[in-house]
Amino acid sequence: MEANISQIEETDLKIPGIVNQTMELLIQSDDPCSKIQAAKDIRRLTKTSQKYRRHFSGAIQYLVSMLRSSSIEFNEASLLALLNLAVKDEKNKVKIVDAGALEPLICFLRSDNITLREYATAALLTLSASAINKPTISSSGAIPLLVEILRDGSPQAKVDSVMTLYNLSTRKENLTVILSEKAISPLVNLLKSCKKSSKTTEKCSALIESLLDFEEGRSALTSEEGGVLAVVEVLENGSPQSRECAVGALLKMCESDRNRYREPILKEGVIPGLLELTVQGTPRSQLKAHTLLQLLRDSPYPRSELEADTLENIVCDIVSQIDGEDRGGKAKKMLAEMVQVSMEQSLRHLQQRALVCTPTEMPLSKCTSKVSSK
């Protein structure tokens, strides 16, 4: 243990010397290769070390000046160094923007150089995580270019672009800008292509849900081929967070204009996924799914006291609109399957908590047979 402590102390003592040598190369050397090497060293040293990020914060203004060079080697080396300086460091994020990095970054987004576009998009993703930076980035003209990259960029650039747009969308005024750039279509295309359980899908679904606050967004989604279906597929197979966003998006559509959006949602086979959410979803997902089921029925209003407004009756109404044959049987089958899944999960949980049933408890096998008969 003492040896490890002494090694750490020795390393800490070396940091100022390494920083000074690197900064001297970056600032004072007239040799372009030395400057590029200094930027590469900063990138390497700050990759995993918060201490080096703090010590090298003084290099930011010089690295930003390298971004303005006509040399692509200068651009790439300094951009990667700045990326590592900004990771997990709020002060450096703000300092990079204050040093004027946005202007060259915007130029890189327009570049024909695919690598520079990727690096610039990744840099904006990191910088946009800072609440302080969001207004400056929003007013820089970055949003239209990010939507363009979302449409035509490389796979990694598309992912970073949607993450950046999501970060910027927390400022409500940016949603109208994103919409005006026709972002729904590329968002749907990305949603179709990425893994449904991924973080990309979570951010993509959340952004779509926010854009559906506007009629322009709702119209764009229904006009896009496979748009509603893409959201339904996330509702069925996404992570809990993605599914919550997906059901929220569909609910916004129905609440805004039930007569217009009910049929486009129903025809994509949303009912099984909604039923599953009423049993297995997060508390918010369950509530939204139940509300959406009520809106999707033939009449969105509760029944009379003589005919209770149960989930079975709601589903029965919906099924009758899709296929009039054996509507009650289909509704009951759907519900029974959902109840079966829920009960099986509960039984597994009980089995984990108790190794043996007490004499007064109902045997698990008997419980299972009761569930099956419903």
Secondary structure, 3 states (H helix, E strand, C coil): CHHHHHHHHHHHHHHHHHHHHHHHHHHHCCCHHHHHHHHHHHHHHHCCCHHHHHHHHHHHHHHHHHHCCCCHHHHHHHHHHHHHHHCCCHHHHHHHHHCCCHHHHHHHHCCCCHHHHHHHHHHHHHHCCCCCCHHHHHCCCHHHHHHHHHHHCCHHHHHHHHHHHHHHCCCCHHHHHHHHCCCHHHHHHHHHHCCCCCHHHHHHHHHHHHHCCCHHHHHHHHHCCCHHHHHHHHHHHCCHHHHHHHHHHHHHHHHHCHHHHHHHHHCCCCHHHHHHHHHHCCHHHHHHHHHHHHHHCCCCCCCCCCCCCCHHHHHHHHHHHHCCCCHHHHHHHHHHHHHHHHHHHHHHHHHHHCCCCCCCCCCHHHHHHHHHHC
